[in-house]
């Protein structure tokens, strides 16, 4: 997420796999070892008058290492039903995500909703190697002015808009509560088949490969091996189309943004080419960039195959096209989209790598070297650690908003620039490309990244990362003093 990061920078200055397959062969019935993924089938009907999305969801859940007796889903839009966070981000009108008629393998199942979490009890335990199918009817009410989820003019922004299966790994079920700090949406690679019913004249911009033409009334979209599925339903946006190699790159803009649309579209193409060259091939067929500050937290967010961005940003010399925001959000396609991490537990791992990637792009491709900005940020984080005791490897709930930006975005980016000074830029790029290749379509950890970096560097880099991420040597020296 970029919006808050821009604010933090201003403060510093002041002071594989199957893709768009019509048959979804891998997703439906051909599970293979580590490629076993949840398979969502969603019917979604959008009513513009009531600003509701209603329909049916079915998800096939693979069971891995131990028997399941319950399944959890996140109902994130319920955060907008009874807002518990700051006034700045409070929606003007509430929203919600309600479910009913919950069934497991065709049998009615006991279930309980508590705020943003749905627990479904399975009628009988499901054993490893098997699958279970959970289905339900749902009703989504879009909040007015909701964070990431909103209706603006003739456009509906759908993020975390359906019941999302929680992650279960060796740590157990991840049922982390909603928060407005960062992106509390830890998810797993899944396959999607979604049928949208929309009013005449609307376009669909989604995580799948979709047509830029208005939808007649109904369309079915399929995308496999992605962590989430986002959508924008709009009559207001117009596209600029192009390609970065074999990847379709679309930029969507509103009336009044014509003066920056072409430049930002070219930046998007350049960014996709740059990141693909240095980190590894983008594995999907299309990416969409949607412009405009059309709701709190909307302009500057990443989703698989779809990102949002500001159209312009303020600078000391006046407004300019938001090239760096576009670059940042597209870099997330590599760091979060393909190589995943637990964004609640270790948010630095995608935001820090993404911020470094953004600054590298702006330096190499746009001729704007602002490395000194990161140096100043690193100096600030030393003082923050002394005052508050937090490090760059904390869960979202340990940070206030300003501290989150400094510790999660800027210090890790400064760390990688410092590593480039010590090892050379090419060696750091080799670390990133090796990390990408080894953990694509998986969930990586801080330990995984440090191990890859040490292997590629040919020496133990743990002391380096201990200093930058955990402040260990500073803490030790402070205790000795």
ChimeraX attribute file (.defattr): number of C-alpha atoms within 10 A of each C-alpha:
attribute: neighborCount
match mode: 1-to-1
recipient: residues
	/A:1	25
	/A:2	25
	/A:3	17
	/A:4	17
	/A:5	22
	/A:6	17
	/A:7	12
	/A:8	20
	/A:9	18
	/A:10	15
	/A:11	12
	/A:12	15
	/A:13	11
	/A:14	7
	/A:15	8
	/A:16	11
	/A:17	11
	/A:18	15
	/A:19	20
	/A:20	19
	/A:21	13
	/A:22	11
	/A:23	10
	/A:24	19
	/A:25	12
	/A:26	20
	/A:27	25
	/A:28	14
	/A:29	12
	/A:30	11
	/A:31	16
	/A:32	10
	/A:33	9
	/A:34	8
	/A:35	16
	/A:36	22
	/A:37	23
	/A:38	24
	/A:39	24
	/A:40	25
	/A:41	17
	/A:42	22
	/A:43	19
	/A:44	23
	/A:45	19
	/A:46	18
	/A:47	13
	/A:48	15
	/A:49	6
	/A:50	9
	/A:51	17
	/A:52	20
	/A:53	24
	/A:54	21
	/A:55	19
	/A:56	19
	/A:57	20
	/A:58	20
	/A:59	22
	/A:60	22
	/A:61	20
	/A:62	20
	/A:63	19
	/A:64	18
	/A:65	11
	/A:66	12
	/A:67	14
	/A:68	18
	/A:69	13
	/A:70	17
	/A:71	19
	/A:72	22
	/A:73	19
	/A:74	29
	/A:75	26
	/A:76	24
	/A:77	28
	/A:78	23
	/A:79	22
	/A:80	27
	/A:81	17
	/A:82	13
	/A:83	14
	/A:84	12
	/A:85	13
	/A:86	8
	/A:87	9
	/A:88	7
	/A:89	15
	/A:90	19
	/A:91	21
	/A:92	12
	/A:93	12
	/A:94	19
	/A:95	25
	/A:96	21
	/A:97	25
	/A:98	19
	/A:99	22
	/A:100	12
	/A:101	14
	/A:102	20
	/A:103	21
	/A:104	21
	/A:105	14
	/A:106	11
	/A:107	14
	/A:108	16
	/A:109	19
	/A:110	15
	/A:111	18
	/A:112	13
	/A:113	16
	/A:114	10
	/A:115	19
	/A:116	21
	/A:117	22
	/A:118	22
	/A:119	17
	/A:120	20
	/A:121	20
	/A:122	21
	/A:123	15
	/A:124	12
	/A:125	13
	/A:126	19
	/A:127	16
	/A:128	13
	/A:129	14
	/A:130	11
	/A:131	19
	/A:132	20
	/A:133	17
	/A:134	23
	/A:135	25
	/A:136	19
	/A:137	18
	/A:138	20
	/A:139	19
	/A:140	24
	/A:141	22
	/A:142	25
	/A:143	24
	/A:144	19
	/A:145	23
	/A:146	25
	/A:147	21
	/A:148	22
	/A:149	28
	/A:150	25
	/A:151	23
	/A:152	15
	/A:153	10
	/A:154	12
	/A:155	19
	/A:156	23
	/A:157	23
	/A:158	20
	/A:159	21
	/A:160	19
	/A:161	24
	/A:162	28
	/A:163	25
	/A:164	22
	/A:165	24
	/A:166	22
	/A:167	20
	/A:168	16
	/A:169	10
	/A:170	7
	/A:171	7
	/A:172	8
	/A:173	13
	/A:174	18
	/A:175	18
	/A:176	16
	/A:177	15
	/A:178	22
	/A:179	16
	/A:180	17
	/A:181	19
	/A:182	23
	/A:183	15
	/A:184	20
	/A:185	21
	/A:186	23
	/A:187	22
	/A:188	23
	/A:189	21
	/A:190	24
	/A:191	28
	/A:192	25
	/A:193	22
	/A:194	19
	/A:195	18
	/A:196	22
	/A:197	20
	/A:198	23
	/A:199	19
	/A:200	12
	/A:201	13
	/A:202	20
	/A:203	23
	/A:204	24
	/A:205	26
	/A:206	24
	/A:207	27
	/A:208	28
	/A:209	19
	/A:210	18
	/A:211	12
	/A:212	15
	/A:213	12
	/A:214	16
	/A:215	18
	/A:216	13
	/A:217	13
	/A:218	13
	/A:219	14
	/A:220	14
	/A:221	19
	/A:222	22
	/A:223	26
	/A:224	28
	/A:225	28
	/A:226	23
	/A:227	22
	/A:228	25
	/A:229	26
	/A:230	20
	/A:231	20
	/A:232	22
	/A:233	24
	/A:234	22
	/A:235	18
	/A:236	16
	/A:237	21
	/A:238	19
	/A:239	19
	/A:240	17
	/A:241	16
	/A:242	15
	/A:243	18
	/A:244	18
	/A:245	11
	/A:246	10
	/A:247	18
	/A:248	16
	/A:249	23
	/A:250	23
	/A:251	25
	/A:252	22
	/A:253	23
	/A:254	16
	/A:255	9
	/A:256	8
	/A:257	15
	/A:258	12
	/A:259	11
	/A:260	16
	/A:261	21
	/A:262	15
	/A:263	13
	/A:264	27
	/A:265	25
	/A:266	19
	/A:267	21
	/A:268	27
	/A:269	23
	/A:270	18
	/A:271	26
	/A:272	24
	/A:273	18
	/A:274	20
	/A:275	22
	/A:276	18
	/A:277	12
	/A:278	14
	/A:279	21
	/A:280	18
	/A:281	17
	/A:282	20
	/A:283	17
	/A:284	25
	/A:285	14
	/A:286	23
	/A:287	29
	/A:288	28
	/A:289	24
	/A:290	26
	/A:291	25
	/A:292	18
	/A:293	17
	/A:294	23
	/A:295	19
	/A:296	18
	/A:297	21
	/A:298	27
	/A:299	24
	/A:300	26
	/A:301	24
	/A:302	26
	/A:303	26
	/A:304	26
	/A:305	27
	/A:306	25
	/A:307	27
	/A:308	28
	/A:309	30
	/A:310	22
	/A:311	26
	/A:312	20
	/A:313	14
	/A:314	12
	/A:315	9
	/A:316	7
	/A:317	6
	/A:318	8
	/A:319	11
	/A:320	12
	/A:321	19
	/A:322	19
	/A:323	25
	/A:324	25
	/A:325	27
	/A:326	29
	/A:327	28
	/A:328	28
	/A:329	29
	/A:330	32
	/A:331	28
	/A:332	27
	/A:333	26
	/A:334	29
	/A:335	23
	/A:336	29
	/A:337	25
	/A:338	25
	/A:339	21
	/A:340	26
	/A:341	24
	/A:342	23
	/A:343	20
	/A:344	22
	/A:345	18
	/A:346	19
	/A:347	26
	/A:348	30
	/A:349	25
	/A:350	25
	/A:351	29
	/A:352	25
	/A:353	24
	/A:354	25
	/A:355	30
	/A:356	24
	/A:357	28
	/A:358	25
	/A:359	23
	/A:360	23
	/A:361	24
	/A:362	19
	/A:363	14
	/A:364	12
	/A:365	13
	/A:366	14
	/A:367	10
	/A:368	12
	/A:369	13
	/A:370	12
	/A:371	17
	/A:372	10
	/A:373	15
	/A:374	25
	/A:375	18
	/A:376	17
	/A:377	24
	/A:378	21
	/A:379	12
	/A:380	18
	/A:381	22
	/A:382	18
	/A:383	11
	/A:384	16
	/A:385	18
	/A:386	14
	/A:387	9
	/A:388	10
	/A:389	12
	/A:390	19
	/A:391	25
	/A:392	27
	/A:393	19
	/A:394	19
	/A:395	18
	/A:396	22
	/A:397	17
	/A:398	14
	/A:399	20
	/A:400	12
	/A:401	15
	/A:402	14
	/A:403	20
	/A:404	26
	/A:405	27
	/A:406	25
	/A:407	30
	/A:408	28
	/A:409	28
	/A:410	29
	/A:411	29
	/A:412	28
	/A:413	29
	/A:414	25
	/A:415	22
	/A:416	21
	/A:417	21
	/A:418	19
	/A:419	18
	/A:420	15
	/A:421	11
	/A:422	11
	/A:423	12
	/A:424	12
	/A:425	16
	/A:426	11
	/A:427	16
	/A:428	21
	/A:429	16
	/A:430	17
	/A:431	22
	/A:432	23
	/A:433	20
	/A:434	19
	/A:435	22
	/A:436	23
	/A:437	15
	/A:438	14
	/A:439	17
	/A:440	20
	/A:441	23
	/A:442	18
	/A:443	17
	/A:444	21
	/A:445	15
	/A:446	16
	/A:447	11
	/A:448	13
	/A:449	19
	/A:450	18
	/A:451	17
	/A:452	20
	/A:453	24
	/A:454	14
	/A:455	14
	/A:456	16
	/A:457	15
	/A:458	9
	/A:459	9
	/A:460	14
	/A:461	16
	/A:462	14
	/A:463	12
	/A:464	17
	/A:465	21
	/A:466	14
	/A:467	15
	/A:468	25
	/A:469	20
	/A:470	19
	/A:471	20
	/A:472	16
	/A:473	14
	/A:474	16
	/A:475	15
	/A:476	10
	/A:477	9
	/A:478	10
	/A:479	8
	/A:480	7
	/A:481	6
